[in-house]
Each structure stands twice: as structure tokens, then as C-alpha cells.
Amino acid sequence: MKESNRMKLAILFGARSFEHEISIVSAISLKKVLTCELTYIFCDNDRNFYLIPTNEITSKRFSSGEYKKDKPLYLKQGGFFYKKLMGESCIEVDCVLNLVHGADGEDGKVSALFDFFNIPYIGPRLEASCISYNKLFTKLFAKEVGVNVLPYQFLSKETPEAISIEFPFIVKPLRLGSSIGISIVKDASELSYALDVAFEFDDSVLIEPFIHGVKEYNLAGIYGKDGFHFSIIEEPQKEEFLDFDKKYLDFSRTKRVNEANLSLPIQEALKDAFVKLYNPLFRGALIRCDFFVIENQIYLNEINPIPGSMANYLFDDFEKNIIALSSSLPKPLEMPTQTYRYIHSIQ
């Protein structure tokens, strides 16, 4: 890998998702914290790719539709290509950072495309995406690797059933982030509306107890050639929970936050839980895990496989970690040259 100021990094953002605008905000914010050579690739709601001039990237470029005048791109083996007067040319980068929040980026579509077209990328692989995008699968996975989770109940729009969790509780769409569609239900009179809101975004929901004043801590990290690199541990300052508008602002953060005041045993317990969740499923990705601490016990709240602004504000040297990650991406399984020996033998 080249030196930090020579590294060529493409940032893929946008795509067809309820979190499309958040992805744009995240992409623009990284321009302020990365000094390497950046290439911006925008995927619009119709899943068309465009090469966005790095020095002209603004939020208005996308809301106005001006991006449609930019150079169209298409995928082939080895990367993103564009047409030239005579032939075509490939965008030359060391790797691509998947910064598509929500559907397309976090559900596995982008990682499957990159794997299929043999494009090196930073981000969750297909299996990691499928597990972390679905809140029920995340709970089951966490329990399997030995990380505590709060009690929960799965509820489908097609097969409703009585809710067994006591008030107050939180209703969450099963496959959505950024607090979109989430409601706190304090009594039976609020339930119908909360379910209606959640079912606008998904046909299934997850219900969890709402614990007022619970301590929550955020920890991000990567796995590089020399092992794990952890961010600081943040205690987010919030009210009952961060709604969409507050999280929207949160996605544009670039200044390092203050470190939580925690005892060494709790810090180590949080890192231990992070390692159990990360390794080896999330190799190749920078993720952020949000934990609850209840009576000195660690509980997973959620896994953010593509955190807002890549959680740059949690790291002392964010770019150093991105370079370390890009230098230790998972290698695809080498397939032998196809000889069609079996087919020849039966003809």
C-alpha cells in the first residue's frame, strides 16, 4: 500500500435506500478528514453510477439533479469504467470504500457486486451484511458468540400476535437504521400508531424493553495486519433516544469526541464483546458497536457495519486506520483453472 498521502481511495455513496441522504452527508464529511487522493462515485436512486468531481461535491449537486451531467460509470471485472471517444477507461484506485448506508450498502448488494467483479473494498462482506442488517439475525448471532442482548420479540405484519414485553418498550423496523420508524411505546394507547409507523418501512418489527437512563457506549474498530485497532469509547449525549434528525446531524461529525469515563474492567469487557462480534465475520470492515452497560454487564444494542461518517470522530488517527484496513482486506478464495475435466470424461 502506498503512503497515506498517495493512497487512492474511491468512496461509493447514495443508492436506493431510506438512508440515501445520510450517505451523501457522510461522503461529504470524509473530505474534511482524509488527505489521501479521493474519488467520489455516486449511485442514484435508479442505481446508475456517476463520477463526481471531488472538488465540486456539495449536497445541492444531488438534490438539484446536477450530478446527471457528470460522467456515467459502469461495472466490469476489475472496477468502474467510463466511455471514452475511443474505447473505455477504468477508474484507477487502490480500493473502494462502501459508504452506502441502509439498503443496497448494508444489506449485501454492494458487497456481492464488488466480490463478483473482483473489486477490492472496505466494508462488510456478504454474510456480515445479511446478519447485521436484520435486527433479529443480529440478536441471534450475538447470543451465539457469547454477547448478551436484551429480551426481544419479533412481530410480523402478516401474522400479528400479542406482545409479551411489558411497557414501556421500543418498536423498531427490522431492517432499518438511523432511528427511522422507531417509537417508544409507554402504554397501550400508543401501540397502534407506533406499529403503523414501523410497518411503513418494513413488514416486520422488533420489540425491546425501553430502559430509561440506561448507559450506552459506542466503540468502533478494525482488524489490521498487526491485530485489532480500537477507537475511544464514547458515551453519546442524548435524550430518550436519538431520533432521525439528531442522527442526521450526527452523520456529519468530523471532530473527535470526548472519551467516556469508564473503569478499566468495563473498557476491557466492551472490547472483548467487540472482538467476539467482529472476528472473523467483519474482517475488511470498520464497524461501530453500540452497547448498553447494566449492572456492570455488557449488552449489545446494535452493530453498525457502515457507521455514519465511518465513525471518524472516534479515532485519534482515522486515516491511519483506513490505510491499515485497506492493507489487510480478506483475500478471495483462489479457484483452480477450469479444465472441464469432468465434462470431457462423460462425453
C-alpha positions in Angstrom: 0.0 0.0 0.0 1.2 3.5 -0.8 1.9 6.2 1.8 -1.2 7.9 3.2 -1.0 11.0 1.0 -0.6 8.8 -2.1 -3.3 6.3 -1.4 -6.1 6.4 -3.9 -9.5 5.7 -2.3 -12.9 5.7 -4.1 -15.9 6.4 -2.0 -19.2 4.9 -3.1 -22.3 6.5 -1.7 -26.0 7.1 -2.3 -28.0 4.2 -3.8 -31.7 3.2 -3.3 -32.3 3.4 0.4 -34.3 5.3 3.0 -30.8 6.5 4.2 -29.8 7.8 0.8 -29.4 11.4 2.0 -27.4 10.3 5.1 -25.0 8.6 2.8 -24.4 11.8 0.9 -23.8 13.7 4.2 -21.3 11.0 5.3 -19.4 11.1 2.0 -19.0 14.9 2.0 -17.8 14.9 5.6 -15.0 12.5 4.9 -13.5 15.0 2.5 -12.7 17.1 5.6 -10.8 14.3 7.4 -9.0 12.3 4.7 -5.9 13.6 3.0 -5.5 10.8 0.5 -6.5 11.1 -3.1 -10.3 10.7 -3.1 -12.6 9.7 -6.0 -16.3 10.0 -5.5 -18.7 7.5 -7.1 -22.4 8.3 -6.6 -25.2 5.8 -7.1 -28.5 7.4 -7.6 -32.0 6.1 -6.7 -32.2 4.3 -10.1 -28.9 2.6 -9.3 -26.9 4.5 -12.0 -23.3 5.3 -11.2 -21.6 8.7 -11.7 -18.1 10.0 -11.3 -18.5 13.2 -9.1 -15.7 15.8 -9.3 -14.1 15.7 -5.9 -13.6 19.5 -5.7 -17.2 20.2 -6.7 -19.1 17.8 -4.4 -21.9 19.5 -2.5 -25.2 18.3 -1.2 -27.0 20.6 -3.7 -25.4 18.8 -6.6 -27.6 15.8 -5.8 -30.8 17.4 -4.6 -30.9 19.5 -7.8 -30.1 16.6 -10.1 -27.0 18.3 -11.4 -25.0 15.1 -10.9 -26.7 13.7 -14.0 -24.3 15.9 -16.1 -21.3 14.1 -14.6 -19.5 11.1 -16.2 -21.6 7.9 -16.1 -19.8 4.8 -14.9 -20.4 1.1 -15.2 -19.1 -2.0 -13.6 -16.9 -4.6 -15.2 -14.3 -7.1 -14.0 -11.7 -5.1 -12.0 -13.5 -1.9 -11.4 -15.6 1.1 -12.5 -15.3 2.1 -16.2 -16.4 5.0 -18.3 -16.7 5.5 -22.1 -14.1 7.5 -24.0 -14.1 8.7 -27.6 -12.0 5.7 -28.5 -12.8 2.7 -26.1 -13.1 2.9 -22.4 -11.0 3.6 -19.2 -11.0 2.2 -15.7 -11.1 4.4 -12.6 -7.7 3.8 -11.0 -8.0 3.4 -7.2 -6.4 1.2 -4.6 -9.8 0.2 -3.2 -13.4 1.4 -2.8 -14.9 2.4 0.5 -18.6 1.3 0.7 -20.3 4.2 2.3 -23.9 3.3 1.3 -26.0 3.3 4.5 -29.0 1.1 4.8 -30.4 -0.9 1.8 -28.0 -1.7 -1.0 -24.9 -0.9 1.0 -25.6 -2.7 4.3 -27.8 -5.5 3.1 -25.1 -7.2 1.0 -25.9 -6.0 -2.5 -22.9 -3.8 -2.9 -20.5 -6.3 -1.3 -21.9 -9.0 -3.6 -21.3 -6.8 -6.7 -17.7 -6.0 -5.6 -17.0 -9.7 -4.9 -18.4 -10.6 -8.3 -16.4 -8.0 -10.2 -13.3 -8.6 -8.2 -13.0 -5.1 -6.8 -11.1 -4.6 -3.5 -13.3 -2.8 -1.0 -13.6 -1.7 2.6 -16.9 -2.7 4.1 -18.8 -5.7 5.4 -18.8 -8.8 3.3 -22.0 -10.5 2.2 -22.6 -12.7 5.2 -21.7 -9.9 7.7 -24.1 -7.6 5.8 -27.0 -10.1 5.9 -26.6 -10.7 9.6 -26.1 -7.1 10.8 -28.8 -5.6 8.5 -31.5 -7.8 10.1 -32.0 -6.9 13.8 -33.3 -10.4 14.6 -30.3 -12.1 13.0 -28.0 -9.7 14.9 -29.6 -10.8 18.2 -29.2 -14.5 17.3 -25.6 -14.0 16.2 -24.7 -12.1 19.3 -26.1 -14.8 21.6 -24.3 -17.4 19.5 -20.9 -15.8 20.0 -21.5 -15.1 23.7 -22.6 -11.5 23.9 -25.6 -10.5 25.9 -28.7 -8.9 24.3 -31.9 -7.5 25.9 -35.1 -9.5 25.7 -36.9 -9.1 22.4 -39.9 -10.1 20.4 -40.2 -10.5 16.6 -43.5 -9.3 15.1 -44.7 -9.7 11.5 -47.3 -7.5 9.8 -48.9 -10.6 8.3 -49.0 -12.7 11.5 -49.6 -10.3 14.4 -49.5 -11.7 17.9 -49.9 -10.5 21.5 -46.9 -8.6 22.8 -45.3 -10.2 25.8 -42.8 -7.5 26.7 -44.1 -5.1 29.4 -44.5 -1.3 28.8 -42.5 0.8 28.1 -40.9 -0.8 25.1 -39.3 0.3 21.8 -40.7 -0.7 18.4 -38.1 -0.9 15.6 -38.4 -1.8 11.9 -36.4 -5.0 11.4 -34.2 -3.8 8.6 -33.5 -0.1 9.0 -31.1 2.2 10.8 -30.7 5.9 11.7 -33.7 5.6 14.1 -36.1 5.8 11.1 -39.5 4.4 12.1 -38.6 3.8 15.7 -41.1 4.7 18.5 -41.1 4.4 22.3 -44.4 3.0 23.5 -45.3 3.9 27.1 -48.8 2.4 27.2 -51.4 0.6 25.1 -52.9 3.8 23.7 -49.6 4.5 21.8 -49.1 1.0 20.4 -51.3 1.1 17.3 -49.7 4.3 16.0 -46.2 3.0 16.7 -46.8 -0.2 14.8 -48.3 1.7 11.8 -45.2 3.9 11.6 -42.8 1.0 11.8 -44.8 -1.1 9.2 -44.5 1.8 6.8 -40.8 0.9 6.5 -40.8 -2.8 6.9 -43.1 -5.8 7.1 -41.5 -7.0 10.3 -40.5 -5.3 13.6 -38.5 -6.0 16.7 -39.8 -5.0 20.1 -37.4 -4.5 23.0 -37.7 -3.1 26.6 -37.1 0.6 27.0 -34.9 1.2 29.9 -34.9 4.9 30.9 -31.5 6.3 31.7 -29.6 3.2 30.6 -25.9 3.8 30.0 -24.9 3.4 26.3 -21.4 3.3 24.9 -20.1 3.3 21.3 -16.9 1.5 20.3 -15.5 1.3 16.7 -12.6 -0.7 15.4 -10.9 -2.6 12.6 -8.7 -5.7 12.3 -5.3 -5.0 10.6 -2.2 -7.0 9.9 -1.0 -6.3 13.5 -4.3 -7.1 15.2 -7.2 -5.0 16.4 -7.2 -1.2 16.4 -9.9 0.3 18.7 -11.4 3.7 18.8 -12.0 5.5 22.0 -15.2 4.6 23.8 -17.9 7.3 23.6 -20.9 7.8 25.8 -23.3 9.6 23.4 -25.1 12.5 25.0 -28.8 12.0 24.2 -32.3 12.3 25.5 -34.6 9.2 25.4 -33.1 8.1 22.1 -31.5 9.8 19.1 -34.3 10.4 16.5 -33.6 10.7 12.8 -33.0 14.5 12.8 -30.4 14.2 15.6 -28.7 11.3 13.9 -28.7 13.1 10.6 -26.6 15.8 12.2 -24.5 13.1 13.9 -23.6 11.7 10.5 -21.8 14.9 9.5 -19.5 14.9 12.6 -15.7 15.3 11.9 -14.4 16.5 15.3 -13.1 13.9 17.8 -15.4 13.4 20.7 -14.6 13.1 24.4 -13.8 9.7 25.8 -16.2 8.1 28.3 -15.1 7.9 31.9 -15.1 4.1 32.5 -13.3 1.7 34.8 -10.6 -0.4 33.1 -12.6 -3.7 33.6 -15.7 -2.2 31.8 -13.4 -0.9 29.0 -11.9 -4.4 28.6 -15.3 -6.1 28.7 -16.6 -3.8 25.9 -13.5 -4.5 23.8 -13.9 -8.3 24.5 -17.5 -8.2 23.3 -16.5 -6.2 20.2 -13.9 -8.8 19.3 -16.4 -11.6 19.6 -18.8 -9.8 17.3 -16.1 -8.7 14.8 -13.8 -11.6 14.4 -13.8 -13.1 11.8 -17.2 -12.2 10.3 -16.5 -8.5 9.8 -12.9 -8.7 8.5 -12.4 -6.0 5.9 -14.8 -3.5 7.6 -14.7 -0.7 10.0 -17.7 -1.2 12.3 -19.2 0.5 15.3 -20.9 -1.5 18.0 -23.3 0.2 20.4 -23.5 -1.4 23.8 -25.6 -1.0 27.0 -24.0 -1.4 30.4 -26.5 -2.6 33.0 -25.2 -3.6 36.5 -21.7 -4.0 35.1 -22.9 -6.4 32.4 -22.4 -5.7 28.7 -25.4 -5.9 26.3 -25.2 -5.4 22.5 -27.7 -2.7 21.3 -26.7 -2.8 17.6 -23.9 -3.4 15.1 -23.3 -0.5 12.6 -21.5 -2.2 9.7 -21.1 1.1 7.9 -21.3 3.8 10.6 -22.1 7.4 9.8 -19.0 9.2 8.6 -17.3 5.9 9.3 -17.1 7.0 13.0 -14.1 9.1 12.1 -14.7 11.2 15.2 -13.9 8.3 17.5 -10.3 7.8 16.3 -7.2 9.7 17.1 -5.8 9.0 13.6 -8.7 7.9 11.4 -6.8 7.9 8.1 -4.1 5.7 9.6 -6.8 3.1 10.4 -8.3 3.3 7.0 -4.9 2.6 5.4 -4.3 -0.3 7.9 -7.6 -1.8 6.9 -7.1 -1.4 3.2 -3.8 -3.2 3.6 -5.4 -6.3 5.2 -8.5 -6.9 3.2 -9.8 -10.5 3.1 -8.4 -12.4 0.1 -10.9 -14.2 -2.2 -10.6 -18.0 -2.4 -8.3 -18.8 -5.3 -10.1 -21.0 -7.8 -8.2 -23.5 -9.9 -8.1 -23.0 -13.7 -11.2 -24.6 -15.1 -10.2 -27.6 -17.3 -13.7 -29.1 -17.8 -12.1 -32.5 -17.0 -15.4 -33.9 -15.7 -17.4 -32.9 -18.7 -14.8 -34.3 -21.1 -14.8 -37.6 -19.2 -18.5 -38.2 -19.7 -18.8 -37.2 -23.3 
